[in-house]
Amino acid sequence: MNLLEKYGKLALVAGASEGIGAAFANYLAAAGMDIILIARRKEPLQQLAVLLTTQYKIQVTYISCDLADPGATQYILNELNGKEVDLLVYNAALSYIGEFEKNTAENNIQMTTVNMITPMNMAYTFGEKMLQKKQGAIILMASLAGFQGSGFLSVYAATKAFNRVLAESLWYEWKNKNVDVMACCAGATATPNFINTKPEKSSFFAPKIQTPEEVVAECFIKLGKQPSFITGFGNKLASFIMQKLLSRKIAINIMGDTTRKMYRI
Ligand SMILES: NC(=O)c1ccc[n+]([C@@H]2O[C@H](COP(=O)([O-])OP(=O)(O)OC[C@H]3O[C@@H](n4cnc5c(N)ncnc54)[C@H](OP(=O)(O)O)[C@@H]3O)[C@@H](O)[C@H]2O)c1
């Protein structure tokens, strides 16, 4: 698919400085799109911007912004100064692994803002312009954790279910208006954030851990064709077994037991 022809010239990647977000930025830059990179830390954003500009001869700018701030979307809109986003990837997420009652109420608010409120506001704000132009695409990052109750990932998992349902709903509403919306439901992916959680291998049968590049490449095969999809063969198979062959109760127990083991809870 020619992304430039189909969607336009400017992509915005929220949560772009490392991991899956940086892989999205690389992919879009290689496709010839100009990019707005967003994350909190300036230094990795600046380094990535220089790298992509030099390598692909495109325009890359960055906005340092905390997506947990309820005013983040308006702030970004002001910084864009009239530039219109043609393709939005909302990748950033905050996660908490552990018992629900041991997290702070404040962290729950931050998590739900970064993971749900800001992507919803961005889809609303940038989606409206795409609808006017009758051209554009939005990708929201979701997770296998959002397919059923996921003990010790409770709030994170619930926010990921929100993203999947939001993207699928907008896919339906906008499919005849030439704006493609899709949720990308990833499983374990070797990002700095995932590696920092120091997971133990849960079982011999656990799906293969993917690279960020594998996740992103599959995303652009599915964009425009699917309301949501699960990345990687192993994750698809695991999800098929969990969702279609097992009872919901058993699936929830497997998910909680696996997370307990992976994180020694
Ligand atoms: N990795 C996995 O195994 C896995 C599995 C399933 C789904 N996913 C989903 O895939 C997406 C990417 O995951 P990831 O592991 O690459 O890491 P991540 O920690 O969710 O995202 C990393 C990127 O987001 C930025 N970011 C985080 N919090 C931010 C905030 N409050 N404001 C602005 N930027 C923020 C980070 O930069 P700064 O720190 O500089 O802000 C970084 O660029 C997430 O939506 C996650 O839920 C990941």
Ligand as a Chemical Component Dictionary entry (heavy atoms), coordinates in Angstrom:
data_LIG
# 
_chem_comp.id                   LIG 
_chem_comp.type                 NON-POLYMER 
_chem_comp.pdbx_formal_charge   0 
_chem_comp.three_letter_code    LIG 
# 
loop_
_chem_comp_atom.comp_id 
_chem_comp_atom.atom_id 
_chem_comp_atom.alt_atom_id 
_chem_comp_atom.type_symbol 
_chem_comp_atom.charge 
_chem_comp_atom.model_Cartn_x 
_chem_comp_atom.model_Cartn_y 
_chem_comp_atom.model_Cartn_z 
_chem_comp_atom.pdbx_ordinal 
LIG N1  N1  N 0  5.609 -4.215 24.796 1  
LIG C1  C1  C 0  4.669 -5.139 24.896 2  
LIG O1  O1  O 0  4.926 -6.294 25.261 3  
LIG C2  C2  C 0  3.242 -4.798 24.553 4  
LIG C3  C3  C 0  2.273 -5.815 24.558 5  
LIG C4  C4  C 0  0.976 -5.493 24.235 6  
LIG C5  C5  C 0  0.633 -4.188 23.916 7  
LIG N2  N2  N 1  1.587 -3.212 23.943 8  
LIG C6  C6  C 0  1.173 -1.853 23.646 9  
LIG O2  O2  O 0  2.066 -1.295 22.711 10 
LIG C7  C7  C 0  2.262 0.098  22.981 11 
LIG C8  C8  C 0  3.747 0.403  23.089 12 
LIG O3  O3  O 0  4.304 -0.329 24.123 13 
LIG P1  P1  P 0  5.839 -0.181 24.493 14 
LIG O4  O4  O 0  6.208 -1.397 25.234 15 
LIG O5  O5  O -1 6.609 0.211  23.269 16 
LIG O6  O6  O 0  6.005 0.994  25.500 17 
LIG P2  P2  P 0  5.248 2.192  26.210 18 
LIG O7  O7  O 0  5.947 2.366  27.460 19 
LIG O8  O8  O 0  3.791 1.959  26.270 20 
LIG O9  O9  O 0  5.480 3.397  25.252 21 
LIG C9  C9  C 0  6.705 3.886  25.084 22 
LIG C10 C10 C 0  6.633 5.236  24.397 23 
LIG O10 O10 O 0  5.562 6.048  24.895 24 
LIG C11 C11 C 0  6.099 7.243  25.493 25 
LIG N3  N3  N 0  5.258 7.584  26.653 26 
LIG C12 C12 C 0  4.975 6.800  27.703 27 
LIG N4  N4  N 0  4.222 7.483  28.591 28 
LIG C13 C13 C 0  4.028 8.728  28.069 29 
LIG C14 C14 C 0  3.365 9.901  28.520 30 
LIG N5  N5  N 0  2.758 9.953  29.696 31 
LIG N6  N6  N 0  3.384 10.996 27.729 32 
LIG C15 C15 C 0  4.041 10.979 26.550 33 
LIG N7  N7  N 0  4.672 9.901  26.069 34 
LIG C16 C16 C 0  4.683 8.787  26.826 35 
LIG C17 C17 C 0  7.530 6.871  25.848 36 
LIG O11 O11 O 0  8.421 7.966  25.862 37 
LIG P3  P3  P 0  8.719 8.856  27.176 38 
LIG O12 O12 O 0  9.010 7.890  28.269 39 
LIG O13 O13 O 0  9.853 9.712  26.796 40 
LIG O14 O14 O 0  7.484 9.666  27.433 41 
LIG C18 C18 C 0  7.892 5.972  24.669 42 
LIG O15 O15 O 0  8.199 6.736  23.535 43 
LIG C19 C19 C 0  1.481 0.400  24.249 44 
LIG O16 O16 O 0  0.231 0.961  23.897 45 
LIG C20 C20 C 0  1.267 -0.959 24.880 46 
LIG O17 O17 O 0  0.079 -1.018 25.629 47 
LIG C21 C21 C 0  2.882 -3.483 24.256 48 
# 
loop_
_chem_comp_bond.comp_id 
_chem_comp_bond.atom_id_1 
_chem_comp_bond.atom_id_2 
_chem_comp_bond.value_order 
_chem_comp_bond.pdbx_ordinal 
LIG N1  C1  SING 1  
LIG C1  O1  DOUB 2  
LIG C1  C2  SING 3  
LIG C2  C3  SING 4  
LIG C2  C21 DOUB 5  
LIG C3  C4  DOUB 6  
LIG C4  C5  SING 7  
LIG C5  N2  DOUB 8  
LIG N2  C6  SING 9  
LIG N2  C21 SING 10 
LIG C6  O2  SING 11 
LIG C6  C20 SING 12 
LIG O2  C7  SING 13 
LIG C7  C8  SING 14 
LIG C7  C19 SING 15 
LIG C8  O3  SING 16 
LIG O3  P1  SING 17 
LIG P1  O4  DOUB 18 
LIG P1  O5  SING 19 
LIG P1  O6  SING 20 
LIG O6  P2  SING 21 
LIG P2  O7  DOUB 22 
LIG P2  O8  SING 23 
LIG P2  O9  SING 24 
LIG O9  C9  SING 25 
LIG C9  C10 SING 26 
LIG C10 O10 SING 27 
LIG C10 C18 SING 28 
LIG O10 C11 SING 29 
LIG C11 N3  SING 30 
LIG C11 C17 SING 31 
LIG N3  C12 SING 32 
LIG N3  C16 SING 33 
LIG C12 N4  DOUB 34 
LIG N4  C13 SING 35 
LIG C13 C14 SING 36 
LIG C13 C16 DOUB 37 
LIG C14 N5  SING 38 
LIG C14 N6  DOUB 39 
LIG N6  C15 SING 40 
LIG C15 N7  DOUB 41 
LIG N7  C16 SING 42 
LIG C17 O11 SING 43 
LIG C17 C18 SING 44 
LIG O11 P3  SING 45 
LIG P3  O12 DOUB 46 
LIG P3  O13 SING 47 
LIG P3  O14 SING 48 
LIG C18 O15 SING 49 
LIG C19 O16 SING 50 
LIG C19 C20 SING 51 
LIG C20 O17 SING 52 
# 
